[in-house]
Amino acid sequence: MSEWAATSPSRSPIGYFRQLWRAEVPLSRVFWQDMIVVGTAINLAAMGLAVLAVILGASTPAGIAIHLAPVPYNILLVTSVWRRADIERSEWGWLARFGSLLWLILAFVI
């Protein structure tokens, strides 16, 4: 059985967020699938919507608010990576931690 299938995700988003917070999601899944793929897609979508909103006449503060809307989710993902790296003690845990911080910085800048 794969590592990703070892922990069955909750069917509800709130349940899954709870699993992330409790570090119940395997490190490889939270890092690669949740943070790199899904988190990056959400951040890019928020950036695009923010730019579109400003182009269509929204105020700059509204555009900034739209752009920063995913920040709580981003912090949850990085926290989950760090917590899970402590639990798994895998060889690449330190790299996942460093990568998650780099990803968070890029999410703020881009």
N, C-alpha and C positions, 0 to 999 in steps of 0.2 A: 504494500500500500504506500502511496506517495506521502510525503511529509504534509502536503497541502490537504490531502484527504483525511489526515489523522485527526484534525480538529474540524468538525462539521460546523460551518458558519450558521449563525442564527438566521431565521427566515425574515426577521424584521430588521430594519435599519437601526433602530434603537438597541436591539439585542446585539447586533454586530458591533456597534460603537462601544457597548458595554464590554464585549469580548476584547476589543482593541485596548480599552482602558485597563482591563485586568491582565493584559499581556497573555491572553489565551490563544492568540493567533500565532502560528509559526513565523519565525523571523523571516524566512525566505518569502513567505506570502505577503506579510505586511510591508516588507521592503520593496520587492519587485512589483507585485500586483497592485497593492493598495496605494503605495506612495509613488513609485515611479510611473506606473501606467495611469491609474485612476486619478491620483492627486495631481499629476502634471496636466492631464486633460481638463480637470476642473479649473486649475489655475489659468490655463490658456483660454478656456471659455470665459472665465470672469474677466480676464484682460480684454478679450475681444468685445465683450458686452460693455465694458467700461468705455472703451474707445468709441464704440458705436453710439452709446448714450451721449457722450460729449459731442460727437459729430452731429447728432440729431437735436442738439440744443440743451441737453441737461447741464447743470452747473458742474464746475470742476469738483467741488466737494462730493457731489452725488457720484461722479465718475470714480473718485478715489474710494468712496464707500463700496461701490460695486467691485472694484478691483481687490479690495481688502476683505471682502466677504468670506473667502475660503480660509482665512488665517486661523480661526479656531480649529478647523479640520486639519490644517497643516500641523499645528502644534500637537494635536492628538496623535497624528501619524508618527511624528518624530519621537514623542514620548513613548509610544508603543514600541518603536524600534529599539530605543534605549532599554526599556524594561525587559523586552523579550531577549535582547542580547545578554542581559544579566542572567536570565533564567537558563538559556540554552548553552551559554559558554562555548559557542562554536568558534572555529578558527577564524572566521571572517567577521566576528561580532564587532571588533574595533573598526573594521572597514565599513561595516553597515552604519555604525554610529557616525563616523566621519562623513560618509556619504549622505546620511540624513541631514546633518547640519549644513553641508554644502547645498543640498537640495532646498532646504528651508531658506537659506540666504538668496539663492537664485529665484525662489518663488517670490520673495519680497522685492527683488530688484527688477525682475522682468515683468 
